[in-house]
Amino acid sequence: MSKTVNSLNLILVTGRTILQGTKVEEKLTKHYEEYAAIVRMHPRDLAKLGLKSGDHVKVIGPGGEVIVKAQRGADVPEGIAFIPLGPWAECVVEPKTDSTGMPGFKGIPVKVVKTGEPITSLSKIYGYNGYPILNLGVSLDIEAKGEIKRYTDVVCPFCGSLCDSLIVNVYGNRIVKVVNACPLGMSKIMGIYENRVLEPRIRVNGELVKVALEEAIDRAAEILVNAKYPVLYGWASTSVETIRLGLELAEIVGGVFDHTATFCHGPTALGFHEIGMPKSTLGQIKNRADVIVYWGSNVTEAHPMHPSRYSFTSIGRFRKGRKDRKLIVIDVRKTGAARNADMFIQAEPGKDFELLVALRLLVQGKELEAPVIAGVPREKVVELAEILMSAKFGVMFVGVGLTMSGAKEKNFEELFRLLHDLNTISKWVVIPMRGHFNVTGADLVTIWITGYPYAVDFSRRYPRYQPGITSTADIFLREEADALLNIASDPLAHFPKKVAEKMLKVPIITIDPKWSLTAAFSEVVIPSAFVGIECPGTAYRMDDVPIRLKKIVEPPPGVLCDEEIVRMLLEKVKEKLGVKK
Amino acid sequence: MTQLLIKNGFVIDPLNNIHGEVVDIGVKDGKIVPPDDVDLRYAKVIDASGKLVVPGGVDVHTHVAGPKVSVGRLLMPNDHYKKGGRVVAIPGIKRSGTGIAVPSVTTIGYKYARMGWTMVMEAASPPLYTRHTHHELDDTPIVDKGVNLLLDSNWFILEYIEQKAQERVNAFIAWILEATKSYAVKLVDPGSAEAWSLGVATKPLDVDEVIPGTSVTPKDILVALANAVRDLKIPHPIHVHANMLGIPGNYVSTINTIKAVADIVNQRGLSIHLAHIQFNAYKGDSYATMTSGAEELAKLINTLTGVTFDMGQVVFMPTVTMTADAPWEYVLYHITKWKWAAGDVENETASGVVPYTFRRHIYTNVIQWGIGLELALLVKDASKVVISTDHPNAGPFTRYPQIIAWLMSKKARENEMKKLNKRALKRLALPAIDREYTFEEFVLTTRVAPAKIIGVEKFKGHLGVGADADIAIYDIDPRTYDPSRDYKKLVKAIKYAAYTIKGGEIVVKDGKIVKTIYGRTFYTKTRTDPKIMHEVLEDIKSKFNEWYTITFNNYTILEQELHKPYAITPV
């Protein structure tokens, strides 16, 4: 064995894992730490540091440092460190957004140092120095008794795939069985009884005390009315009906309306502004696609049902399953789908733009001079280009691997240009892999009401839009906002720590069904019911197809739907501002 | 409910034989009532002396809501930064908005209302996405609305046509109109979406060509859908964006399209509505030699009673083209070489969006400008003509006042022509046309004709007792004012109506929005043979899971999903 070193310079990639995804709504549990406070490295990198799987390491990045557990990751190539999404990853990522609104989550240079210190606790991350973070989440104990009901065609409110053929069995008001769902959807639907918030609370002398809903709404309205530049953030995990009201609220209080697209496919929209893309619904893929490319998307962990419902293993009218299709995976690490692929291209992190330019050259009939492009040998790139050009109906599913790293929105400009070029030879479409179940809806409502997709500023009473200036991360980095309304999201856990630190300085209003990290630091906490499980509403799938979500069970007593809460808040704000009806 | 009395206005209401006289109009509970029924103690009296009082405008073809409009918005952030489209919110009175060529929903509603328009029909919505279209329409303030549903490349319909099962086509259309809460049957370049999805549509299809992957021709689709509209007694005739749109020489295809369905007349005497006919009236074999086919088309339309059209009039400014005619947008992208977006919809249709600027010095653009006006002026009966820009394809709807001025004033046309490409003007018949529209013809082309085509003339497009109280009052007096000389005043008067009344509420005063209300969404509920309907539903269900990616039950849009649905049942 060769000599070990004390520190190693690696490239950081963050992303979703299936285990972290199932516990994403229960961040204050020990399980979450187990799944999220880890760094996965190639065995050779571990050996260089003289580490075993399970040893603690300190990861130092542009955003700060954090101590996590090292794990052996066979899928992670040498030279790369992978940390799942969550507070630990946020400690090290790059908070600056390069004027895109998107912080650097992938392809970030970090230093990994061996350490004997314990894993950084959540309370340390959020400046509590050892005191445990307040956790008022409770488990609901609803007895499975009474009428037995079976709901079919239930739409799963987890990811942008919006699978709509779930079957849910209910005894009385208790969900007892979910069929046709993936682990992520299953754990969300079955897990609605865990970690719930049941009473509205407001902060009095530093303590969160129980109050009546009207009082909490009144306090929230007061915060928004008194704020000069509030940010209204979240929205991607709630219904279109709620988002509409949220936009009206933002307009009336003169705030900024931003949703989670700012962190997932915001750069896709920025690329779209410049070039435009050919897209299609998922059914076209199911019925016709013979070449399927996943680029920077870990489909098996982030959208487990996507392949069988819409993509390479789906059975459509003209294409029957896996044998009729070619699967190509382009990623920085060997993801689940990559093991299954006909061709796997392992690109260097942050070098996607280079690869896209090379492909464009080839599609335009030009030669490549460089022997290696983005870490891929020239011959392999040529082979890839030939497969792309010979497709009858090709599709590129692009994930946040492309939006978060390297050239960010420029990746998309180049990708869309490649698609334009490919369409002169064969037929190609592109579909972004959207994360939250209604982030597409949040995009679209914002587009049709304001003309812009996200990060819309109403401070002048009409919509303005400039990602990098009017996007949440940048506003907080500049310390301009003076209040935060957080709905159906957990920004403290998912913004870079440097941004989260600034958020902690302003009053936060949280509207969420579950107790979250953000709730623990809020001025006002208003519990809400789950859209798609306890409330009806509409959501848009990743291909912009709108689907009506169902109500399956009654919400806990006294807990209202997002739509009603936001409507009450809007009325209250109007009342305080003296707006006539 | 508000009561109004509009006194001493100069009223033009052709459907009630009022061709310009001073009549008082009463409004109560959102409807028009005899003036004596208005209780003056509670009523607001509007003094309209010296003003023109007409029914609220109706737009038969405009792209204002739905997926491709939002794609257009996303493609054009530069359009929203501009000052002209910006609406500043006044809490309690109006919402904010942006955009000129592809405005946000609020701006659309307000700008229509400010011009005195009170009803708009979304021109094309893919069935799978119609829930989205309804979301946008529900958020569009003031105007009433309806959806034209894209049905020409639907797999089920193509299959039933191949089986020559007309009654199945009928049942399917009855089902899908109700399932998607849509109003009328729209065909866009019939069959082209199917060819486009196969990736073989390098050139647009002609009427008699066999659609790749099937055994039917666009003509078969036209005939089958026209028959279905007649059999189901759907008020609106088939709404057709004809084949070969935008291609020089296409006026022949348009004539063939009209002839294919001219004798399939619905119970209201109409057989086909041709959308934005300007784009389908080109002669010549290339863009360099393109000339107007307006004369030939006008000649044919003058001989047929059941054929109507809207102009698709070009105005010179940057805009965004958007249509379900995906192959054409792809051609256009290669002409413009800038931005292009496309969207395929499984089993149903496809679409494309390309920004485009119509320029005064470009030969082809000037020919296009001339064709729209020539058609409107050469067709003798103005009740076959509807003013439109195919918003936003040939320009935004906010330019209607300018188009009306061109139609009503030869001087306005001549002044515009001074700025245009001379070579193109030499090839147009327009400079030699002296006709000027009268005020009554203005009312016919913007109110009466569209209301009749849509089939809502019982309660829209006139001011008789019982009609919806949708009224526009313009600050011009036809008795003393000559639009052919001072056309600029006309443009201003129509752009900023003195009053717009929608459903009995004053929404615009002196060109400014004073109140935000929301209109209804019309949809068609037809009846058909229950036995065949059952058969067809069974057939749909058996294929749905394989063809679609959502379930049959989740496909149907429930009435409660719409804010103000209003079913029209044909009798």
Boltz contact constraints between the chains, C-beta under 6 A:
constraints:
  - contact:
      token1: [A, 153]
      token2: [B, 551]
      max_distance: 6.0
  - contact:
      token1: [A, 153]
      token2: [B, 553]
      max_distance: 6.0
  - contact:
      token1: [A, 153]
      token2: [B, 554]
      max_distance: 6.0
  - contact:
      token1: [A, 164]
      token2: [B, 550]
      max_distance: 6.0
  - contact:
      token1: [A, 164]
      token2: [B, 551]
      max_distance: 6.0
  - contact:
      token1: [A, 164]
      token2: [B, 554]
      max_distance: 6.0
  - contact:
      token1: [A, 165]
      token2: [B, 551]
      max_distance: 6.0
  - contact:
      token1: [A, 251]
      token2: [B, 89]
      max_distance: 6.0
  - contact:
      token1: [A, 251]
      token2: [B, 96]
      max_distance: 6.0
  - contact:
      token1: [A, 252]
      token2: [B, 91]
      max_distance: 6.0
  - contact:
      token1: [A, 272]
      token2: [B, 74]
      max_distance: 6.0
  - contact:
      token1: [A, 273]
      token2: [B, 77]
      max_distance: 6.0
  - contact:
      token1: [A, 275]
      token2: [B, 339]
      max_distance: 6.0
  - contact:
      token1: [A, 276]
      token2: [B, 75]
      max_distance: 6.0
  - contact:
      token1: [A, 276]
      token2: [B, 339]
      max_distance: 6.0
  - contact:
      token1: [A, 276]
      token2: [B, 340]
      max_distance: 6.0
  - contact:
      token1: [A, 276]
      token2: [B, 341]
      max_distance: 6.0
  - contact:
      token1: [A, 277]
      token2: [B, 341]
      max_distance: 6.0
  - contact:
      token1: [A, 278]
      token2: [B, 342]
      max_distance: 6.0
  - contact:
      token1: [A, 279]
      token2: [B, 343]
      max_distance: 6.0
  - contact:
      token1: [A, 280]
      token2: [B, 344]
      max_distance: 6.0
  - contact:
      token1: [A, 281]
      token2: [B, 345]
      max_distance: 6.0
  - contact:
      token1: [A, 281]
      token2: [B, 346]
      max_distance: 6.0
  - contact:
      token1: [A, 282]
      token2: [B, 549]
      max_distance: 6.0
  - contact:
      token1: [A, 283]
      token2: [B, 346]
      max_distance: 6.0
  - contact:
      token1: [A, 283]
      token2: [B, 548]
      max_distance: 6.0
  - contact:
      token1: [A, 283]
      token2: [B, 549]
      max_distance: 6.0
  - contact:
      token1: [A, 284]
      token2: [B, 344]
      max_distance: 6.0
  - contact:
      token1: [A, 284]
      token2: [B, 346]
      max_distance: 6.0
  - contact:
      token1: [A, 286]
      token2: [B, 549]
      max_distance: 6.0
  - contact:
      token1: [A, 310]
      token2: [B, 549]
      max_distance: 6.0
  - contact:
      token1: [A, 317]
      token2: [B, 546]
      max_distance: 6.0
  - contact:
      token1: [A, 317]
      token2: [B, 547]
      max_distance: 6.0
  - contact:
      token1: [A, 427]
      token2: [B, 199]
      max_distance: 6.0
  - contact:
      token1: [A, 444]
      token2: [B, 70]
      max_distance: 6.0
  - contact:
      token1: [A, 447]
      token2: [B, 70]
      max_distance: 6.0
  - contact:
      token1: [A, 447]
      token2: [B, 73]
      max_distance: 6.0
  - contact:
      token1: [A, 447]
      token2: [B, 74]
      max_distance: 6.0
  - contact:
      token1: [A, 448]
      token2: [B, 70]
      max_distance: 6.0
  - contact:
      token1: [A, 448]
      token2: [B, 105]
      max_distance: 6.0
  - contact:
      token1: [A, 448]
      token2: [B, 136]
      max_distance: 6.0
  - contact:
      token1: [A, 449]
      token2: [B, 104]
      max_distance: 6.0
  - contact:
      token1: [A, 450]
      token2: [B, 104]
      max_distance: 6.0
  - contact:
      token1: [A, 451]
      token2: [B, 73]
      max_distance: 6.0
  - contact:
      token1: [A, 451]
      token2: [B, 80]
      max_distance: 6.0
  - contact:
      token1: [A, 451]
      token2: [B, 98]
      max_distance: 6.0
  - contact:
      token1: [A, 451]
      token2: [B, 99]
      max_distance: 6.0
  - contact:
      token1: [A, 451]
      token2: [B, 104]
      max_distance: 6.0
  - contact:
      token1: [A, 461]
      token2: [B, 88]
      max_distance: 6.0
  - contact:
      token1: [A, 461]
      token2: [B, 89]
      max_distance: 6.0
  - contact:
      token1: [A, 462]
      token2: [B, 86]
      max_distance: 6.0
  - contact:
      token1: [A, 462]
      token2: [B, 88]
      max_distance: 6.0
  - contact:
      token1: [A, 462]
      token2: [B, 96]
      max_distance: 6.0
  - contact:
      token1: [A, 463]
      token2: [B, 98]
      max_distance: 6.0
  - contact:
      token1: [A, 544]
      token2: [B, 67]
      max_distance: 6.0
  - contact:
      token1: [A, 545]
      token2: [B, 128]
      max_distance: 6.0
  - contact:
      token1: [A, 546]
      token2: [B, 131]
      max_distance: 6.0
  - contact:
      token1: [A, 546]
      token2: [B, 132]
      max_distance: 6.0
  - contact:
      token1: [A, 547]
      token2: [B, 550]
      max_distance: 6.0
  - contact:
      token1: [A, 547]
      token2: [B, 554]
      max_distance: 6.0
  - contact:
      token1: [A, 579]
      token2: [B, 91]
      max_distance: 6.0
  - contact:
      token1: [A, 579]
      token2: [B, 92]
      max_distance: 6.0
  - contact:
      token1: [A, 580]
      token2: [B, 92]
      max_distance: 6.0
